[in-house]
């Protein structure tokens, strides 16, 4: 009978089928059984250094499309501002030529453009939904693979190759759908050609939705590989690799593009630095060129991983796609070895995943897991806690750019503040709240819905008041500039800190609660609801901002000064409402969070067929199977 692990909070050691340590022979389990554990553990510790690097590389690739998609909202906003400027110029000059449409049949009043801008953002926010739906195909990724090529590489290599080729081949399509192909040329000539193309957000959303689908599938494979790649002692560091790797990939693409695409930075910094000829009004790289470069980078890394990383040698070869379950000679050897090593502590961590129990059985066990009271309480937490933070997460910097903050400044904040904090904070947080991830989670959340929200509002007010140095907030321009930068840095640093703390806490908590019966799929189940909790508020908040924001009415006086009156900015009342909702969430849900944190490991396990599992396996031996 398969024994459950003691209440230590550690993740379970995987079965021999998924043991993928670098250069460790298949006889590792027999070496351990014979008592030579010290040498094996020393080898695992050494190999884990390489495994850390591999996981970081894989999670970095995962972060690249995320960073690229994070830059698209700024381009959408830039496009709308260009249309608004063109419409305003046409109106003030009395020109009969209408400005080009954002979409067919669209009015070009400022109010219509403002509403359409946020509606477009709401549509584009849907592109990240595959990460919230990956549970639907996660068992298939676990169950179907080529044993000759490697269980995880069977998915990683082709998925990343497809993603890389899609980025290379579709780079021009993205730029064309956003209507940006003529922007640089028109900017340099001072003409209006840059707004002469319509913007089709739906096409760009479909492109990135496909990329997110591919990366979500890659994430399933990498998460499962992390559980088996690292030794039992170091497996808790897998979430740190996840956090750091995704941050690196995200900022390589997000910061890299915003910095190199900014016209002022290109002309004043990059071209002199690279000794390139001056081209005023033209950015150093286009969106299409950058997407193509990142796609090429992904292809190169994928080829290297495919050639250099070796999974455990499967001498039987063949393929595996188990619908109901596999029962072959390999199962007999595994079961006999399991009985012989019944007292071996590594057996306590044996994982029965989709490759062993079949796809349909995995879905049944996942449904059983969803019905567990512990999981239902955690799902309620994951689906609700991100709503009060939705403005800070999705709208804050867009609003700052709308108020006058440059893309150059936005790009500067990421490598100097967000990236270092994204790497250091998880490590520091793990040391401070060692063994208590949910305490770390709640401390960060309380800070997030109170102090961070307040600083965000003050920062936006400072940007709106100070923009361009035209207005002093108080105490003169020098004091205003210091306050402006202080609030901007504080807002960015606080948000990066609490986000990293909560992400690391939740990943660590998940890793210590998975049921060994469906370890990889269980992790995917919890991550799915965590992603869904952050995805649905994004489109909802964007829609609300678009519906309730009323732009001011601006007129140009005889002296040429533009005067704006009226209008309503929905951001600030919504932030007040959501902050109150966040405080209410803390009051109501704190006890539930503590309850979830205090539950024993046994409360998270499905206990399906524990007493009869071995008997069924023994009875089915010799009947043949599908994994050959």
Buried (B, 14 or more C-beta within 10 A) or exposed (E): EBEBBEEEBBBBBBBBBBBBBBEBEEEBBEBBBEEEBEEBBEBBEEBBEBBBEBBBBBBBBBBBBBBBBBBBBBBBBBBBBBBBEBBBEBBEEEEEEEBBBBEEEBEBEBBBBBBBBBBBBBBBBBBBBBBBBBBEBBBBBBBBBBBEBBBBBBBBBBBBBBBBBBBBEBBBBBBBBBBBBBBBEBBBEEEBBBBBBBBBBBBBBBBBBBBBBBBBBBBBBBBBBBBBBBBBEBBBBBBBBBBBBBBBBBBBBBBBBBBBBBBEBBBEBBBEEEEEEEBEBBBBBBBBBBBBBBBBBBBEBBBEBBEEBEBBEBEEEEBBBBBEBBBBEBBBEBBEBBEEBEEBBBBBBBBBBBBBBBBBBBBBBBEBBBEBEBBEBBBBBBBBBBBBBBBBBBBBBBBBBBBBBBBBBBBBBBBBBBBBBBBEBBBBBBEEBEEBBBBBBBBBBBBBBBEBBBBBBBBBBBBBBBBEEEEBBEEEBEEBBEBBEBBBBBBBBBBBBBBBBBBBBBBBBBBBBBBBBBBBBBBBBBBBBBBBBBBBBBBBBBBBBBEBBBBEEBEEEEEEEEEEEEBEBBBBEBBEEBBEBBBEBBEEBEEEBEBBBEBEBEBBBBEBBBEEBBEEBBEBBEEEBBBB
